[in-house]
Amino acid sequence: MHKVSSALAACGLAILAASCGSTGKPDKDGIVRGPAPYGALTSGEEALKIIFDQVCLPTVLDGGDFITLAKSHYLIETAAAKDSTGQSSRTFELASLAHASAALWADGTCTISIQRGDSEKYRTQILAALAARGQAMKQGTVASAANDGVNTAYCNPDPRPLLLGVIVPGSPKSKRSAIVANLYRAKGGASDICMR
């Protein structure tokens, strides 16, 4: 009897959890949220699906509203960041043990960062997400990046190429993020980081 009641309790909790946050109606901020991304709490791969596939890709490829996409996927806005040129961003974090975040810069670049996990799995997942959207990315230049990182550029063949910069640790002992990826559309023709 104890096993049956435990199974019923677990099933009830699963149903309750699946329905939390998914009313189909706008919240106080006017944003309609889907089901809460519970899988992203403990999985870097699930967190990456949200911040890259569901926030950055539609922002850059479809002209989606970054803030609405971030909020609708349960990301929380944090302090704005600035780069070395003074350009600022809107930055959002996702509740995840992998420490996942997404930022949109003033120039339209969407940046994702995951602090923990398998860098190469994340890179493969990002390239697969782009391929699923019809974006055939070709590897361009590879260069060293700050804090013991390696920056690899990828470009598609469009006249105004889609550019992806992926920064991963240069060694297993590196203390940098597992992955940082920048996705943006070139303002003009092919960049010199794209090997033709």
C-alpha positions in Angstrom: 0.0 0.0 0.0 2.9 2.4 0.8 4.4 1.9 -2.7 1.0 2.7 -4.3 0.5 5.9 -2.3 4.1 7.1 -3.0 3.6 6.5 -6.7 0.3 8.4 -6.6 1.9 11.3 -4.7 4.8 11.4 -7.2 2.4 11.4 -10.1 0.3 14.2 -8.5 3.4 16.3 -7.9 4.5 15.8 -11.5 1.1 16.9 -12.8 1.1 19.9 -10.5 4.6 20.9 -11.5 3.8 20.6 -15.2 0.9 23.0 -14.8 2.7 25.6 -12.7 3.4 28.8 -14.6 1.5 27.7 -17.7 -1.8 29.5 -17.6 -1.9 30.6 -21.2 -2.8 34.1 -20.0 -0.6 37.2 -19.7 1.0 37.8 -16.4 1.1 41.2 -14.7 3.9 42.3 -17.1 1.8 41.3 -20.1 4.0 38.3 -21.0 2.4 34.9 -21.7 4.6 32.2 -20.3 4.7 28.5 -21.3 5.5 25.6 -19.1 8.2 26.3 -16.6 11.6 24.9 -17.8 12.2 22.5 -14.9 14.7 20.4 -16.9 17.0 23.4 -17.2 17.5 23.6 -13.4 19.9 20.6 -13.5 20.8 20.2 -17.2 23.1 22.6 -19.1 21.9 21.1 -22.4 18.3 22.0 -21.5 19.3 25.4 -20.4 21.1 25.9 -23.7 18.0 24.9 -25.6 16.2 27.8 -23.9 18.8 30.6 -24.0 20.0 29.8 -27.5 17.3 27.9 -29.4 14.3 29.7 -27.9 15.7 33.2 -27.2 18.7 34.1 -29.3 17.9 32.3 -32.5 14.4 33.8 -33.0 15.8 37.2 -32.0 18.6 37.2 -34.6 17.0 35.1 -37.4 13.4 36.2 -37.1 13.6 39.7 -35.6 11.9 38.5 -32.4 11.7 40.7 -29.4 14.5 39.6 -27.1 13.0 40.9 -23.9 9.7 39.2 -24.5 11.3 36.0 -25.6 13.5 36.0 -22.5 10.7 36.7 -20.1 8.4 34.2 -21.7 11.0 31.5 -21.0 11.4 32.5 -17.4 14.7 34.3 -17.6 15.2 37.1 -15.1 16.7 40.4 -16.0 20.0 41.3 -14.3 22.3 44.3 -14.3 23.2 45.6 -17.7 26.7 44.8 -19.0 29.1 47.0 -20.9 31.8 45.9 -23.3 35.2 47.6 -24.0 33.6 49.9 -26.5 31.0 51.2 -24.1 28.2 49.3 -25.8 25.6 48.1 -23.3 23.4 45.0 -23.2 20.1 43.7 -21.7 21.1 40.6 -19.8 18.9 37.8 -18.5 19.7 34.7 -16.4 18.0 31.4 -16.3 17.7 29.5 -13.0 20.1 26.7 -13.7 23.0 24.9 -11.9 24.9 25.4 -15.1 24.7 29.2 -14.6 23.1 30.1 -18.0 22.5 33.6 -19.3 21.6 35.5 -22.5 22.3 39.1 -23.5 21.3 41.3 -26.4 23.8 44.0 -27.3 22.9 47.4 -28.8 24.3 46.3 -32.2 22.0 43.2 -32.3 24.5 40.6 -31.2 22.9 37.9 -29.0 25.3 36.4 -26.5 24.8 33.2 -24.4 27.0 32.0 -21.6 27.0 28.8 -19.7 29.5 28.5 -16.8 29.4 24.7 -16.2 29.3 21.7 -18.4 30.8 20.0 -21.5 32.0 22.8 -23.9 32.1 20.5 -26.9 28.6 19.1 -26.3 27.4 22.7 -26.1 29.2 23.7 -29.4 27.7 20.7 -31.2 24.3 21.5 -29.8 24.5 25.1 -31.0 25.6 24.1 -34.5 22.8 21.5 -34.7 20.3 24.2 -33.7 21.5 26.5 -36.5 21.4 23.6 -39.0 17.8 22.8 -37.9 16.9 26.3 -38.9 18.6 25.9 -42.3 21.8 27.8 -41.4 24.8 25.8 -42.7 27.7 27.2 -40.8 31.2 26.9 -42.0 34.2 27.2 -39.7 36.3 30.3 -40.2 39.2 31.6 -38.2 40.4 30.2 -34.8 42.2 32.5 -32.4 43.1 32.7 -28.8 40.7 34.5 -26.5 41.2 36.2 -23.1 41.4 34.1 -19.9 42.8 31.0 -21.6 40.0 30.7 -24.2 39.8 29.6 -27.8 37.5 31.6 -30.1 36.3 29.9 -33.2 34.3 31.8 -35.9 31.5 30.2 -38.0 29.8 31.9 -40.9 27.0 31.0 -43.3 27.3 31.7 -47.1 24.6 34.5 -47.2 25.6 37.8 -48.9 25.2 39.3 -45.4 26.5 36.3 -43.4 25.2 35.1 -40.1 28.2 35.0 -37.8 28.8 32.8 -34.8 31.7 33.2 -32.4 32.2 30.3 -30.0 34.6 30.7 -27.1 35.5 27.7 -25.0 38.3 27.0 -22.5 41.7 26.5 -23.9 42.6 23.8 -21.4 40.8 21.5 -18.9 42.3 23.6 -16.1 40.9 26.9 -17.4 38.6 28.8 -15.1 36.6 30.5 -17.9 33.0 29.7 -18.8 32.2 26.4 -20.4 31.0 28.3 -23.4 30.3 31.8 -24.6 28.6 32.2 -28.0 27.9 35.4 -29.9 25.4 35.3 -32.8 24.8 38.2 -35.2 24.1 39.2 -38.7 26.9 41.0 -40.5 26.1 44.6 -41.4 27.8 44.3 -44.8 29.4 41.5 -46.8 31.6 38.6 -45.7 33.9 39.3 -42.7 37.6 38.5 -42.8 36.9 36.0 -40.1 35.0 33.9 -42.7 37.2 31.7 -44.8 35.8 31.6 -48.3 
